[in-house]
Amino acid sequence: MEMVCIVCPNGCLLDIEGSGDDIKVKGALCPKGIEFAKTELQDPRRALTTTVATVFGDMPRLPVRTADEIPKADLLDAMKKIKTLTVKERLHEGDSVCEDFFGTRLIATADMTRQNINL
């Protein structure tokens, strides 16, 4: 199996053989590529970046992201949960929108306290 490593700008073409705990990776220019391939096959994870509704007319949507990557299989359920969230207080970049979000935190990626925001 082949895949392209997305960890760094090198974009190494990885050649992967084996399965389970016996995975051999060729083509990685750094150790991160080997770890990426193993993780991608055994427990693929992604950072989730999206927006959440707010009660503020000057900023009706707040950009957010997960603080850490979550299991790829949970992405659709995570988006369903995000649709149920509404931010009701002004947040700063890095503040938690949801503390327990699929094993990590959902955090604001914009500062809602600045003047004249129109996203």
C-alpha positions in Angstrom: 0.0 0.0 0.0 1.2 3.5 -0.7 0.3 6.8 0.9 1.6 10.3 1.0 2.8 11.6 4.4 1.1 14.9 5.3 3.1 15.6 8.5 5.7 18.0 7.0 6.3 19.8 3.7 8.4 16.9 2.3 5.3 14.9 1.3 7.1 11.6 1.3 5.6 8.8 -0.7 5.4 5.9 1.8 5.4 2.3 0.9 3.7 0.3 3.6 3.8 -3.5 4.1 2.3 -5.6 6.9 -0.5 -5.0 9.3 -1.3 -4.8 13.0 1.9 -4.5 15.1 4.1 -5.7 12.2 4.0 -2.7 9.9 7.1 -1.8 7.8 7.3 1.7 6.3 9.7 2.7 3.5 10.2 6.0 1.8 10.0 8.3 4.9 12.7 10.9 5.1 12.1 11.4 8.9 10.7 9.3 11.8 7.5 11.3 11.7 6.6 9.7 8.4 6.9 6.2 9.9 4.7 7.2 12.9 2.2 8.9 10.6 1.8 5.7 8.5 1.4 3.5 11.5 -1.2 5.8 13.2 -3.1 6.3 9.9 -3.5 2.5 9.5 -4.2 1.7 13.2 -6.0 4.7 14.6 -6.6 7.5 12.1 -7.2 10.9 13.7 -8.0 14.4 12.4 -8.2 17.9 13.8 -11.6 19.3 13.2 -12.0 23.0 12.2 -15.4 24.5 11.7 -17.7 27.2 13.1 -20.2 27.3 16.0 -23.4 29.5 16.2 -23.4 32.4 18.6 -26.1 34.8 19.9 -24.2 37.9 18.7 -25.4 39.7 15.6 -21.9 41.2 14.9 -20.4 37.7 14.9 -23.1 35.0 14.2 -20.5 32.2 13.8 -17.4 31.6 15.8 -14.5 29.8 14.2 -13.4 26.8 16.3 -11.1 23.8 16.3 -10.4 20.8 18.4 -7.4 21.3 20.7 -6.1 17.8 19.7 -6.9 15.4 16.9 -10.0 13.1 17.4 -10.7 9.7 15.9 -11.6 10.0 12.2 -14.6 7.8 12.8 -16.0 10.4 15.2 -16.0 13.3 12.8 -19.6 13.0 11.7 -20.8 12.7 15.3 -18.7 15.6 16.3 -20.3 17.8 13.6 -23.8 16.7 14.9 -22.7 17.8 18.4 -21.4 21.1 17.1 -24.8 21.9 15.5 -26.3 21.7 19.0 -23.8 24.3 20.5 -24.4 28.0 20.8 -21.9 30.4 22.2 -23.6 32.8 24.6 -20.6 34.7 26.0 -17.8 36.7 24.3 -14.7 34.5 24.1 -11.1 35.1 23.5 -9.0 33.0 21.1 -8.0 29.8 22.8 -11.0 29.8 25.2 -13.0 26.6 25.5 -16.3 26.3 23.8 -16.8 22.8 25.0 -14.5 21.2 27.6 -15.3 17.5 26.9 -15.5 17.2 23.2 -14.6 13.6 22.0 -11.7 13.3 24.3 -10.3 16.9 23.9 -11.6 20.5 24.0 -13.3 22.5 21.4 -11.6 26.0 21.4 -12.3 29.4 19.8 -9.9 30.4 17.1 -11.0 34.1 17.0 -11.3 36.8 19.6 -14.9 37.9 19.9 -14.1 40.9 22.1 -12.5 43.0 19.4 -14.6 45.8 17.9 -16.3 45.7 14.5 -16.2 42.0 13.9 -18.2 40.8 10.9 -17.3 37.2 9.9 
